Amino acid sequence: MITSLTWVPKGAARAKPVRFELSSAELSRVKSLAKAEQEQENIDSKREFDAESGDDEPVDAENEPDAEADADDTELPPELRMNEYDESDDEDAADMDIMDDDIAVLEQGNVAYANEEEWDAEDQEDNEIKPNDALLVVAMTEDEFSHLEVQVFSEEGNLFVHHDITLPDFPLSLAWMDCPPFQTADGSQSSVGNYIAVGTFSPAIEIWNLDVLDPLEPTAILGGENPEMQAGKKGKKSKKMSAFLPGSHEAAVMGLSWNSTYRQALASGSADTTVKIWDVTTQTCSHTFTHHTDKVQSVSWHPTEAWLLATGAFDKTIGLIDARSSTANSACAIPCDIESMTWDPFNPFHLYAALENGEIICIDVRNCATGNSNSAVSKNKAINFTFQAHDETTSGLSFSQRIPGMMATASIDKTVKVWDVSDLQSSGNGTPRCVAYKTMNVGKLFTMQFSPDDPFLLACAGDTGMVAVWESDELSFIENHFKGRVTASKSTYSALQQQNAATATAVTTQGAGDFSSVEMAIAEKPDESWMDSNETVDANKISKKNKKNKDKKGKN
């Protein structure tokens, strides 16, 4: 079963992925081993030189350090004190030396990567990511074994698995991001990377490095269960101890969305009814919103107005959050449970939601009701139009990033349909026109997404555990209908990486809580330090606070 998938922009991945990612403890251990080995080599070289020069004088054991004395350095951890090893450990130590001889360590910022120095030419070619390769990350579960598959869709049209990542729990949501989940030594933000955030049935959000072929653990974990509680500690303190880490969700993470403008910001929605905004560089929760009363299924940042976050939940409402002022005072009622949600990239006021009953609704966010009361959200003035996309649950929807009006929907009826949402009058009833549909032959569909680089390319997957990639312009009537609208390609991600790297110092040295946009600046409100505080926001309290502020202004 495949529950979620997402594309990686072309040029975002390393051309030659590394084998391992080392933790700080592992890096320290490797450095200690390297230091001890280098000192031993120096001693051996000196002895060989003395022997060749004919120096037959006896070696003063008290003045000249030997290998055992050097290895007995009390500053080294116990496992590195060679003279304390038992004979039974000699074979293990020899194996470690052999491994170290074959591994090259590369330090980048405060993270280290390890690679095999001598790869076969065939292995190098298999692992290399070509510039025109499209990467697809797939969250899959087979026989209670959950993992991520990083698949490559080549320029020739071949789809194959590049590498996979084992997950501890059943995956529910994915969000690709280019922001490394750590800070440099001076407290600033590193430039760019290739990471995937994963939401599972666990309350923790794991962030994995997609450029590492054999990762043993995630690069970062946001929230999760308290390990001290899991260890079963007893006593008076354990009674007051929380079962979860500070700021953590307390149930499954059902929705994730990364903010491509404020690159440190990751939004998450959970079955605990809360929405959280995380600062991934400090791995802390910055804000918690409690405006929903049931499980939060989907969250989505606006593609251009980067302070605006849409949230959809099983309480049959869609909420809008202004992250600059930490408010959640706009809402819209929907007729049934939401499945997925996305913004129209060519119409900044339109938000589309796929529903359990097969319908698609288009919401004009300018008309969303203020407040979170039942009377406010029941007016439904914000719903621009509604149409029946499928006879069964519509599980996913996505817009082409380069063709205005081109939208695709996926359903558990096993089909994908392509719509023209800019042509509302062609059907005679004010609903979008269905241009074409296709049975994908991979079972009931649970997820679907357009490629960010190719205007006609999309991928979908579902209950059979197989991925279907559809180049929709293979159908002439789809190509003929939309080809006149194809917009120019944006600059490649490789170019953006170079631009970000060149300006990384200027952009990121302002501190973890103050964001500067790489591509645009939002100046509607002066307060853009909304990631600094760690607070819980209740919509009802916000409404009262706003009312008091209005009363004060009226008196003045």
Phi, psi and omega in degrees: 000134176247121185261338183201150173212158177205147178275153171253128181303143178298136180091353182279333183274154174294139178297324178236096181299156179265166185275314185228159170239122186267139172283170181297323179293319179294322179296318178299320180294318179297319179297320179295318178297317181296321180295314180297320180293321180294318179295322177295320178297322178297319179295316180296320179297320180295319179295318178296320179296318179295322180293319180290331181277358177082018179280102183263008180295141180296147180280128177282107184295335182282329185265331183261124179290144175244182185296320183291319180296320180294321182288345183270026179295120184291345179282343179282152175295160185305323184290349181257359180276097191298324184286352179262359181289142170281162179298331182291343182268357185298320181294320179297318179296320179296320178298321180294322178297319180298317180298318182295328180293335184261001186244133174251133183254131178240121178265134178222109186067233177252023178236143179241142177240145179241142182221154176282128184290325184241089173266146173296150180301325180292320178295319180298319180292321180293324184276343184290136175262117182280155184303328182264005176285138175256129181260141181230126178258126186238128176265118191227147173228127179227119178052050178066012175253117184255139179199165172259138172247127174264107184255150181246127171254106187283168180296334179280354179094015178267139178242123180212160181276124179275308173199169180227164184228125180283135179248149181279340184220169180296122184279145181238328186211154179225151172211117176283147180210152179252003182269118177299136184276052177197170177246158176284176185300329181273007177088003180268174182269136175292167188285276187222160178204198182218092189232158176229128174266136186235125172257135183229188174293345175281152177287351180274147174253120180262140177242118184249146177272115183284349179272005179252126186282322183234065181287137179268335180206160180294155176295325179208155176229126179261116179072204180115180181287149181287118183296332179292325176290322180294332179288349176077035179293141182248164179125178182294323182294325183293335179292327180272350184285138179285149178284348183233156177292157181303132178082358186285153165294161180242009178207187184303145178264109190263339182216143178222148176208127179262140180269110185285347177266302172272087198291345178277349189267126175233126179260145180220144175239143190226163174290351175277009176077003183258158171242133182234148172245125184250146167263105187289337181287329176258353178058042180231156176274127182267322180215147174234129181247136185236036185277349177262157181245002178217180185307136178267114186270325188214143173226147183205120174286146175292139185292335181239317176276084196290352178273352187260126180237128176261140181228136179233136186224171180281003171276011176064037174224153170244126181251155176239129183246128170267100187291341180290326182246008176058041179244152176225069190247018175233139183208159178216133179280144176235156189288337181205186184297143180272146177253315179204170189204144177202156177269150172282115184293346182249359175224099190293348182263354187254127176242128183251141179227137175263134188247164182296330182275007178094356182275158169241131176244143175249123183251129172269107189293345178292339183254010179294141182289144177273137181100175184235020179280158182298323181293327182288316185277347184275353182289329175059024177292340184282340182286114183285312175199160178226140176213154180275104182280320181219158177284337177245181185307130173273107189272339182204155173212151183203149178253143169293134183281353183231003179233108179302131175087352182272113181233145176237146177234148178235152186215163174285000172279007172078012182241157170242133178243141178253128185240154171248098185281349177274352182248079187273346186260349186295329181277351178088351181236019176074022178245159180299157180269131174277110184281319182194163173216160182212135171279122191274348176062032174233026177085196177296132185268130179249343185205150181199144180202140172285150174290141177286348185252322182259124186294335185251354187271130175220160178229147178214162181198169183194224193283346179275350180080014178246150180257135174247124176253125185241117170272091194295340179286002172294335175273122187298324182288336173287314180298315182293328182287324189250347190297333179287350182257355186299123181273162180297145180293138175288165178301144184296160180293332176298319179294320178295323177300315180296321179294315180296319181295323181291330183251010187301316183295315181293328186279325195250356184279007181279351178115166187291332187264353185247113187263140172240133183283141177280321187252339184206163178236134179252116188240016182296324179230145183285337185275103177241018180260041186285356178268357187286318188268158177240094187222156177260132185248124178251127185297324181295319178293323180297318181299318178295319181296317179297322180295319179297318180298321179294320179297319179297318179296324180294321179293322180293000000 
